């Protein structure tokens, strides 16, 4: 083999050498002949004749194993000629392959980057995350607490390293030109846990975990390049973060990227001694996570067992042990990568299944077109076989032609796939977990070409089989009886194609219906004409609650004074922000009945005219006043319904927190429930709204109801915020409608793609049906002619083909119904309030397919009915 | 006299084993050492040479010929030498057997 390859590479030298050697031979021989008395011209002629130059060269090449190469080149040229001769077929086949392979490649590129490739850390499969869950309290996921980290590190033998990180946003830059930047605050062993250390400088130290000593940072490579112009003297340089000077102590390698975070730099995870105590063990919150590395040999289940017994030992005898058990508390260890992409995995595999079905339709279609084409050439093949062409030769010819076709299709498919990745990115793939890493690279291209090659070989077999059968000559002879086996196969393929298309159409319909139902859900407020933006009050300059409160107060008044603003307010967590923010509230006098779980409710602090700005519905009592000074609160209808089912919520008292300590708040109003996590969020957990004065948190959303289209006010609001504090940027400015739209991304994009796939499938099926039917007409031209000569009316002929089309359609739909049921079942996880089989969707899909099949049938049947008996019979 | 089928390779190996030769030289040498009795069809010589070279029984090298033209000279390789020995032994056994068979008289049956 190696020699053969070498021979190919030095092909030209081989030819030159061979020619020279044979020329030498001819000269020598001719000279000898001349010496024996033959005239020069005659001698040269005799020498050439005796050697037989061309035959010798051919045989020499064959002796050196070059025969195959020449033969292949010849076959490829022949195949290209054939493909050029039927441009309609070639274009259809190439377009089918390009679109079907390209769609598969694009989705595969996403799956490969998001689900299959391991995270860019050494032995990344050993990285796990641990989160707390209180399922019976309605809190499925609560991150981890600082206490969890301090209690666990070094205590769980299954882990070689355990660390905690917190997603944070900070304000970077000099006054007037500040920007909000995402960062990660990480514990000292974090870089050791993930297995990548800074390339310059050092990791964080244990003594840097207090608020007095945490003014250090480790930069990402990109941040070092962009913000600091890749300064080689970067270590020790200072920059301004949250109005404090921070010193750079390290720079990370260029390819370092932790999950999906676009962080610019890392800071130490600082905490107070108070935050590390047992009292704070369950103050997880949403943005603190533990990441740990399993020891070599240790398994996830061992680790889980150790966490469980560690938790049990810590809580043994504690006053909240009973409450935790009732809430179903557990700490769950799960693979870091798996956990990070868990939400998107079913949707991605669903899309991959969808494009795989599309590819199957394309392959079936192509098989049919190839079979029809082969049938058209059957006579030629039969004659060639009769004249002595070997079966092997014909099989190789078919194989070369088909693989050439699929390889060309594969190349085009790569182009379509690369474009498809761009399309997916614009449809929101880049916002998926790990989605920014989605690329169409050499790996995907190789997969495409290998798939194309395999496809060519698979498609070649039925064609080759029909081409070399020994009855080919008889089958195509004057009797005009068509090969029954070939016809059965073609019809079976069309039935399969219709069935697959039906499955795709029905699945697409379910996704569309599901999206429609999700969009019909009311968010609980009036989202039109609402503009929102995020403000982060750095605790360094806003340490005093009074300062924060007066800032918020002033901001509301100034925003409301702007022309075009109807009402404005602030909230600590706006709906559809992507953060859940549930915590416990304790109702005074509530005696939990046996088996009742403690509940986590959404808790918000609001200021200004938040309720009016968002367009809340008031059920009872009143909204909180814009300058609410009393310890009052507002609850939502779900909360009121749970604790005071008799409707006497007003005037009741509750405590924020999981026990009745501190001062209670009095309920002064009941508002309609709103969707916090997303429109399809099913859990009615209840919500409590506290006055900002009593819970002045630093993370805020400004909410303004506008008289004009909300986006037009974005600059105005930014200017107002900067006017109050030149250090503060207003970020993430989006209208409420845009937030809701974005929250539907994982429903809208798959529905759109399913619609696209269905349209392509429909087109392919129409082409396939048309191809088979019009071929059937051409094949039976003689038969039709005879029948018409004997008195058959054109309508009879026409209805015969219509009946054939309907039979194929009925068989395809019956098969497809079974497939649709299976796919509907498999899709339940991503559907919203839609059953696996929906009569309207199924009926619509069947109707569309029937229309397509009838349209495909029209032209061939019309042509059949217009057959002229004289002409058709004269042809033979 | 035409050569027996299958003996061309053996003759080429033998000719080349005596002295490195170019293709035309192989032709002349076989004629010479067979006492002008064996005639090689010119058309089958070169494919045979290429086949033997491909099997690495002989190797080729370009060198000036007697009349100072560039020619491709073939030499026996170690594997070629082994093959020549085997084939020669095989041929000797075969011809001895045939000779014995042909010498048989009615009395010996």
Interface residues (C-beta under 8 A of the other chain):
Chain A: X3 X17 X20 X21 X22 X24 X25 X27 X28 X29 X50 X51 X52 X55 X56 X59 X60 X62 X63 X64 X65
Chain B: X22 X23 X24 X42 X43 X44 X46 X47 X48 X50 X51 X53 X54 X62 X65 X69 X70 X71 X72
